[in-house]
C-alpha cells in the first residue's frame, strides 16, 4: 500500500489566508472554498462585498476540480468546444474556471475554488492559496 497525503486544518488555514491576501491585494470581493480529495467542504469564506451566489459557486468549482483531479477550466473548455453532453456529468456542477486542484507529490489532496471576479482572476486567487502550501 502507498501512503495517502491529506490536508490538515493548518494547511487549510494557510491556503485560505494566502488566497484571501491575494484577493484583498487586488480589491477582489470573492468567496473562497477549500475541499478535500473527495470534494467535501473544509473551508468557505465570503469576503465583504462578494455576491451571495459566489458562496455557492466557489465550492462547486472546488468540488469539480478535486473529483476530476484537474482544473475546472478543463471542463469549461470541453463544453465550449461543443461537447454539451458534458453538462450531464454527475457530481460536477462547477464546470467554470476558478477551481484548482491541490497536488502533493503527484496526488490530488483537494482543491480550491474561487468565485466573484473574472474567471481568470478567480483562478489566480486559488493558485496563490495553493502556492502558500507548497512553499511552506
C-alpha positions in Angstrom: 0.0 0.0 0.0 1.1 3.5 -0.5 0.8 6.5 1.8 -2.0 8.9 1.2 -1.5 12.6 1.9 -4.3 14.6 3.3 -4.9 18.2 4.2 -4.7 19.2 7.8 -6.6 22.1 9.3 -3.3 24.1 9.5 -2.8 23.5 5.7 -6.3 24.7 5.0 -5.8 27.9 7.1 -2.6 28.6 5.3 -4.2 28.2 1.9 -7.2 30.3 2.9 -5.0 33.1 4.3 -2.9 33.3 1.2 -5.9 33.3 -1.1 -7.6 36.0 0.9 -4.5 38.1 0.9 -4.3 37.8 -3.0 -7.9 38.8 -3.3 -7.6 41.8 -0.9 -4.4 43.0 -2.6 -6.3 43.2 -5.8 -9.5 44.6 -4.2 -11.5 41.5 -5.4 -14.6 40.6 -3.5 -14.7 36.8 -3.7 -15.8 33.6 -2.0 -13.0 31.0 -1.3 -13.8 27.3 -0.8 -11.4 24.5 0.0 -12.3 20.9 -0.3 -10.6 17.5 0.4 -9.9 14.9 -2.3 -13.5 13.7 -2.1 -14.9 17.1 -2.7 -16.0 17.6 0.9 -16.1 21.2 2.1 -13.3 22.0 4.6 -13.4 25.8 4.4 -15.7 28.5 3.0 -15.4 32.2 3.4 -17.1 35.1 1.6 -15.2 38.3 1.6 -17.1 41.6 2.2 -18.9 42.7 -0.9 -18.9 39.3 -2.6 -22.1 38.3 -4.2 -24.2 35.8 -2.3 -24.2 33.4 -5.2 -20.4 33.2 -5.2 -20.7 31.2 -1.9 -22.4 28.5 -3.9 -20.3 28.7 -7.0 -16.8 28.5 -5.2 -17.5 25.2 -3.5 -18.9 23.7 -6.7 -15.7 24.7 -8.6 -13.5 23.3 -5.9 -15.5 20.0 -5.8 -15.3 19.7 -9.6 -11.6 20.2 -9.5 -11.0 17.8 -6.7 -13.1 15.0 -8.1 -11.7 15.4 -11.6 -8.1 16.0 -10.3 -7.7 18.8 -12.8 -8.6 22.5 -13.1 -12.3 23.1 -13.5 -11.5 25.2 -16.6 -10.8 21.9 -18.5 -14.5 21.1 -18.3 -15.5 24.6 -19.3 -13.2 24.3 -22.4 -14.7 20.9 -23.4 -18.2 22.3 -23.2 -17.3 25.5 -25.1 -15.8 23.3 -27.8 -19.2 21.8 -28.4 -19.3 18.7 -26.2 -22.5 19.8 -24.4 -23.2 16.3 -23.2 -20.6 17.0 -20.5 -23.2 19.2 -18.8 -24.9 15.9 -17.7 -21.8 14.5 -15.9 -22.9 13.6 -12.3 -21.4 15.4 -9.3 -19.7 18.1 -11.4 -21.7 21.4 -11.2 -18.8 23.9 -11.1 -17.5 23.5 -14.6 -16.2 27.0 -14.8 -12.7 28.4 -14.5 -11.7 29.0 -10.9 -11.3 25.5 -9.4 -7.6 24.4 -9.0 -6.5 21.0 -7.6 -4.0 20.8 -4.7 -1.4 18.4 -5.8 1.2 16.9 -3.3 3.8 14.5 -4.7 1.5 13.9 -7.7 -1.5 13.1 -5.6 -4.7 15.3 -5.5 -5.4 16.1 -1.9 -8.1 18.6 -2.5 -8.9 21.7 -4.4 -9.5 25.5 -4.0 -12.5 27.1 -5.7 -12.9 30.9 -6.0 -15.8 32.9 -7.4 -16.6 36.6 -7.6 -14.5 38.2 -10.2 -13.4 37.3 -13.8 -12.7 33.6 -14.0 -9.0 34.1 -14.7 -8.8 36.2 -11.6 -10.7 33.6 -9.6 -8.1 31.0 -10.7 -5.3 33.5 -9.8 -6.6 33.7 -6.2 -6.9 29.9 -6.0 -3.3 29.4 -7.2 -2.0 32.0 -4.8 -3.5 30.0 -1.9 -2.1 26.7 -3.1 1.4 28.3 -3.6 1.5 29.1 0.1 1.0 25.5 0.9 3.7 24.2 -1.5 6.1 27.0 -0.4 5.9 26.1 3.3 
